[in-house]
Amino acid sequence: MIIRLSPQRRDDPLQVVRSGDLLIVNGASFDFSVMGDGDTLPASAIKSEWFAGDIDKEGGELALTLWLPNPWNYSPAQAFPVPLVDVPNGAVVFPDPLPAD
């Protein structure tokens, strides 16, 4: 799975857990296992504010974009995030903000 991140200044939390082709985003489940290779699911078909673009399945791998909330003390890694490649099952790790002090 490839998760591209689109930074956005906001204070909401984002918690994502991956289990195969299932993503749990802030407690809401999104099952993409029915997508076949070469399929594209438009972002407008997903009932979530967190998906920032279409979801593609190429070579058996999902590729998608999520909004990345950047707090007031966002870090350069949050402002200019690199795509998360080969995302393993479990909690997805996002870039951390700068220390609050």
N, C-alpha and C positions, 0 to 999 in steps of 0.2 A: 504494500500500500504506500502510496505517495500522498502526503498531505502538504499542500501549499498553504501558506499563511498570508492573509491580507490584513495588515495592521489597521486598527481603528481606535481612536482615543475614546475609551469608555472604561467604566469601573466595574462592570459585571464580571462575575467569575466565569471561567470556561473550564469544564472538566470533561474529558473525553476518555472513554475506555473502548479499546478495540478487542473484538473476539471474532477472528476470521473476517467475513464480509459484513459483520454487524458492528455498528458504532453506537455507543450510548453517549449522547451529548447532553450534559446537564440533566441527566436522568431520563431523557427521552430516547427510545430505541429506534434505530434506522437500519433496516435489514436490506442490504444490497445484494444478497446471494442469488436473487432471481435474474440479475443482469448477466447477459452473455457476453462473450468476448466481442469487442467492437461496438458494444452498446453505449449510448449516451443518455443520461437522465438529466433533463433540464432542471436547473435550480428552482424554477417556478413550480415544479411538481413536488417539491419537498416542503413540508409544513414546518419550517424552522427558520429562525432569524440568523442562524450561525453559518449556513452554507452560502458562500460568496460566489459560487459559479456552478457550472454543470459538473456532473460526475461521469467519468469515463471509465470503461474497463478495457484495457489493452493488454494483450499477452497474459491474461488471467489476473492482472493486477489493477486494483482500483486506484484512480487518481482523482483527487478532489481538492477544493479550496475552502478553508474555514476562515471566518473573521477572527482575528487575534486581538482581544481587548488589551489596550495599552493603558496602564494606570498613569497617574501624574508623574511618577518616577520611573517611566519606562526606560529600558536599556537600549543601547544600539542594536543588540541582538533581537529585541522586540520590534524596533522601528524598521529594521531591514532584515527580516527573518529569511533564513534559507529554507528550502523545502525539506520536510522530514521524509526521508527515503527509507524503505524497508522497515516501516513502523511495525514493531512486534506486538503481539497480543498483550493486553494489560493496559494500565493507565498510560496515556500519551503524555510525554514530557515536552512542555513548551518552554521557551526562553524565560528566564527570570527577570524581574525588574531590578533596578538599582536599589541599594539599601535606602530605607526611609529616612535615615538621619541626615 
